């Protein structure tokens, strides 16, 4: 690229908004606050699909700039795992403080296995003895972590295979998008006809979601063509996204129009992708001014459910639980950034930009 599009953008702010959406939606739901239609509005900006698109965009750019496999793997591990270890420590601490001690003593082996799963690639596993704690699981949001890790592993394969095939990387990306979205819309559209276990295994796997990641990769690879159409035009694309969300609310036609779940309609997801790019390249230096290159989005995402569990397990709901849960989650995310994530990121050999 002749222009470096990664020196000045608002992706840190976009990730924070996506993480905040997930946190707000879960907190409103489980604390049962009477927010009326606000929960519906928040639901129409699902954070997980946004994360997957942004991940494809930034991870592919990182690989294209430095395709040393060892450096790539180390950098990705330093971004994901240190904060995961921190949230595991916090989660175990809350279990010891609030859960039934006899249950924990009778399940020490499973607790150890669960701890190992949390620091490797099986974060979505919930042992039976934890079903009685909080909302029914320690940290359900972490199902996206192994999915994201699979995307990291997929990235070098895409570029390697692209050199071997006549159609190149684009052909692989487009084929993956078609197959992935086709599977996603099939399993969600025919959910009532699929065994529950099979449905869960498929939807928690990378297969239905890798298409969203590939959309981000394509957008990054063609950014010089896309940039003039979106840069500085965020208000226009915000309006387009709002109109699409309203249309899908009053006239849902799945899989074309559906905006209030991770399985977004085709039109909704395209509108979201365009909106993300427009916000990323509008209001120059907005993220820099607001965040000073501090990125607490990951901490917000992984800490809010363990915090929420403390209140729900102790039957504390309503506005007190809502406000307290948000405040504690944000506080822990800030601590995680400054004392865990940022020092870990400082160990990276290379990045899109130095923090």
Buried (B, 14 or more C-beta within 10 A) or exposed (E): EEEEBBEBBBBBBBBBBBBBBBBBBBBBBBBEBEBEEEBEBBBBBBBBBBBBBBBBBBBBBBBBEBEEEEBBEBBBBBBBBBBBBBBBEBBBEBBEEBBEEEBBEEBEEBBEBBBEBBEEEBBBBBBEBBEEBBBEBBBBBBBBBBBBBBBBEBBBEBBEEBEEEEEEBBEBBBBBBEBBBEBBBBBBEEEEEBEEEEBEEBBBBBBBBBBBBBBBBBBBBEBEEBBEEBBEBBEBBBEBBBEBBEBBBEEEEBBBBBBBBBBBBBBBBBBBBBBBBBBBBBBEEBBBEEBEEBBBBBBBBBBBBBBBBBBBBEEBBEEEBBEBBBEBBBBBBBBBBEEBBBEBBEEBEEBBEEB
